[in-house]
């Protein structure tokens, strides 16, 4: 079986690059949007909008991923663009949710102490709240990227490429070796992505940041 998988080595390398490029773009865009959105929704003046916003983001999780990609294809056509958009939508919720929860869990006495020192709200956010919420925020990012890596094979069905090409072509041809040549690297990439984000998390938190729970 290993020989059957390795016989597709060139395809695995090429399609893995496509796969991870989609993940990196969709995940990077999700982080760039979701973390600031979570911060905004955690502010007192925005809390009234937090529940409706989370319900809207829940739609991206409630809709089956294949249906979400199909909707993206109907709006944007076929190719990597709609695939990345669909993956981006599916990735937002865990990051926004954990950003809100992480900031809400910051001990109140730390915020009050910062206020007593004369810090501005902006200084409190960046010097007190975010450093103490990083652990929870990173947990959301790890979950989101794992979802993205696991969902990305479906992008092949709308012309997005990636390892789904081997998986679904193998299913169509009843070729177990080809199917595993797509499925095994997908699983390995998910594990590797989680390990890399976990390493980044530990390194950032080890630089004098000790979140309190």
C-alpha positions as CSV (number, residue, x, y, z in Angstrom):
1,X,0.0,0.0,0.0
2,X,2.9,2.4,0.8
3,X,4.3,1.7,-2.7
4,X,0.9,2.6,-4.2
5,X,1.0,5.9,-2.3
6,X,4.6,6.7,-3.2
7,X,3.8,6.0,-6.9
8,X,1.9,9.3,-6.7
9,X,4.8,11.2,-5.1
10,X,5.1,14.0,-7.7
11,X,1.3,14.6,-7.6
12,X,1.3,14.6,-3.8
13,X,4.1,17.3,-3.7
14,X,2.4,19.5,-6.3
15,X,-1.1,19.2,-4.9
16,X,0.1,19.6,-1.3
17,X,1.5,23.0,-2.2
18,X,-1.8,24.0,-3.8
19,X,-3.6,22.6,-0.7
20,X,-1.5,24.5,1.8
21,X,-1.6,27.7,-0.2
22,X,-5.3,27.7,0.0
23,X,-5.2,27.0,3.7
24,X,-2.6,29.8,4.3
25,X,-4.6,32.4,2.4
26,X,-8.0,31.5,3.8
27,X,-6.5,31.1,7.4
28,X,-4.5,34.3,7.2
29,X,-7.5,36.3,6.0
30,X,-9.6,34.7,8.7
31,X,-7.1,35.7,11.4
32,X,-6.8,39.2,10.0
33,X,-10.6,39.7,10.1
34,X,-11.7,37.5,13.0
35,X,-9.3,38.7,15.7
36,X,-10.1,42.5,15.2
37,X,-13.8,41.6,14.9
38,X,-13.7,39.6,18.2
39,X,-11.9,42.5,19.9
40,X,-14.6,44.9,18.7
41,X,-17.4,42.7,19.8
42,X,-15.8,42.3,23.3
43,X,-15.9,46.1,23.9
44,X,-18.7,47.4,26.1
45,X,-20.1,49.7,23.4
46,X,-20.4,46.7,21.0
47,X,-21.6,43.9,23.3
48,X,-25.2,44.5,22.2
49,X,-24.2,43.4,18.7
50,X,-22.2,40.4,19.8
51,X,-25.0,37.8,19.9
52,X,-26.4,38.7,16.5
53,X,-22.9,38.7,15.0
54,X,-22.2,35.3,16.4
55,X,-25.5,34.0,15.1
56,X,-24.5,35.2,11.7
57,X,-21.1,33.6,11.9
58,X,-22.7,30.3,13.1
59,X,-24.3,30.1,9.7
60,X,-20.9,29.4,8.2
61,X,-20.6,26.4,10.6
62,X,-24.2,25.2,10.3
63,X,-24.1,25.0,6.5
64,X,-22.4,21.8,5.3
65,X,-19.0,22.7,4.0
66,X,-19.7,21.3,0.5
67,X,-22.9,23.3,0.3
68,X,-20.9,26.4,1.4
69,X,-18.4,25.9,-1.3
70,X,-21.2,25.3,-3.8
71,X,-22.7,28.7,-2.8
72,X,-19.4,30.3,-3.2
73,X,-19.1,28.8,-6.7
74,X,-22.5,30.1,-7.6
75,X,-21.5,33.6,-6.7
76,X,-17.9,33.6,-7.9
77,X,-17.6,30.9,-10.5
78,X,-15.1,28.0,-10.3
79,X,-11.4,28.0,-9.3
80,X,-9.3,28.8,-6.3
81,X,-11.0,32.1,-5.5
82,X,-14.4,30.7,-4.5
83,X,-12.7,27.8,-2.7
84,X,-10.6,30.2,-0.6
85,X,-13.7,32.3,0.1
86,X,-15.7,29.3,1.3
87,X,-12.8,28.1,3.5
88,X,-12.5,31.6,4.9
89,X,-16.2,31.8,5.9
90,X,-15.9,28.3,7.5
91,X,-12.8,29.4,9.5
92,X,-14.1,32.7,11.1
93,X,-16.3,31.4,13.9
94,X,-13.7,29.6,16.2
95,X,-11.3,32.6,16.0
96,X,-14.0,35.2,16.8
97,X,-15.5,33.1,19.5
98,X,-12.2,32.4,21.3
99,X,-11.1,36.0,20.9
100,X,-14.2,37.2,22.7
101,X,-14.0,34.4,25.4
102,X,-10.3,35.0,25.9
103,X,-10.8,38.8,26.5
104,X,-13.8,38.1,28.8
105,X,-11.7,35.8,30.9
106,X,-9.0,38.4,31.7
107,X,-9.1,38.9,35.5
108,X,-10.9,42.0,36.3
109,X,-8.4,43.1,38.9
110,X,-5.7,43.3,36.2
111,X,-7.8,45.8,34.2
112,X,-8.7,47.8,37.3
113,X,-5.0,47.9,38.3
114,X,-4.1,49.2,34.8
115,X,-6.9,51.8,35.1
116,X,-5.4,52.9,38.4
117,X,-2.0,53.3,36.8
118,X,-3.6,55.8,34.4
119,X,-3.5,53.6,31.3
120,X,-5.7,54.5,28.3
121,X,-8.2,51.9,27.0
122,X,-5.9,51.2,24.1
123,X,-2.9,50.6,26.3
124,X,-5.0,48.3,28.5
125,X,-6.1,46.3,25.5
126,X,-2.6,45.8,24.0
127,X,-0.6,45.6,27.3
128,X,-3.0,43.8,29.6
129,X,-6.0,42.2,27.9
130,X,-4.5,40.7,24.7
131,X,-1.4,39.3,26.3
132,X,-3.6,37.5,28.9
133,X,-6.1,36.3,26.2
134,X,-3.4,35.0,23.8
135,X,-3.6,31.4,25.0
136,X,-7.4,31.2,24.3
137,X,-7.1,33.1,21.0
138,X,-4.4,30.7,19.8
139,X,-6.6,27.7,20.7
140,X,-9.3,29.2,18.4
141,X,-6.7,29.6,15.6
142,X,-5.5,26.0,16.0
143,X,-9.1,24.8,15.8
144,X,-9.8,27.0,12.8
145,X,-6.8,25.9,10.8
146,X,-7.5,22.3,11.5
147,X,-11.0,22.8,10.1
148,X,-9.5,24.5,7.1
149,X,-6.9,21.8,6.3
150,X,-9.6,19.1,6.6
151,X,-12.1,21.0,4.5
152,X,-9.7,22.0,1.8
153,X,-10.0,18.7,-0.2
154,X,-13.6,19.6,-1.0
155,X,-12.2,22.6,-3.0
156,X,-11.3,20.2,-5.8
157,X,-15.0,19.8,-6.5
158,X,-15.3,23.4,-7.5
159,X,-12.0,23.6,-9.4
160,X,-9.8,24.7,-6.5
161,X,-7.2,22.0,-6.8
162,X,-5.4,20.5,-3.8
163,X,-5.2,17.0,-2.4
164,X,-8.9,16.5,-3.0
165,X,-8.0,15.8,-6.6
166,X,-6.3,12.5,-5.6
167,X,-9.0,11.6,-3.0
168,X,-12.0,12.1,-5.3
169,X,-10.3,10.8,-8.4
170,X,-9.3,7.7,-6.5
171,X,-12.9,7.2,-5.3
172,X,-14.2,7.6,-8.9
173,X,-11.7,5.1,-10.2
174,X,-12.0,2.8,-7.2
175,X,-8.2,3.2,-6.8
176,X,-7.5,2.8,-3.1
177,X,-3.8,3.8,-3.5
178,X,-4.7,7.1,-5.2
179,X,-7.3,7.9,-2.6
180,X,-4.9,7.2,0.3
181,X,-2.3,9.3,-1.6
182,X,-4.6,12.3,-1.0
183,X,-6.1,11.3,2.4
184,X,-2.8,10.5,4.2
185,X,-1.0,13.7,3.3
186,X,-4.1,15.7,4.2
187,X,-4.1,14.1,7.7
188,X,-0.4,14.7,8.1
189,X,-0.7,18.3,7.0
190,X,-3.4,18.8,9.6
191,X,-1.2,17.4,12.3
192,X,1.8,19.4,11.1
193,X,-0.2,22.6,11.0
194,X,-1.4,22.0,14.6
195,X,2.1,21.4,15.7
196,X,3.5,24.5,14.1
197,X,0.7,26.7,15.5
198,X,1.3,25.1,18.9
199,X,5.0,25.8,18.7
200,X,4.3,29.5,17.8
201,X,1.9,29.6,20.7
202,X,4.4,28.3,23.2
203,X,7.1,30.6,22.0
204,X,5.0,33.7,22.2
205,X,3.6,32.9,25.6
206,X,7.1,32.0,26.9
207,X,8.3,35.6,26.3
208,X,7.1,36.7,29.7
209,X,3.4,36.3,29.0
210,X,1.6,34.2,31.6
211,X,-2.1,34.1,31.1
212,X,-4.2,33.8,34.1
213,X,-7.4,31.8,34.0
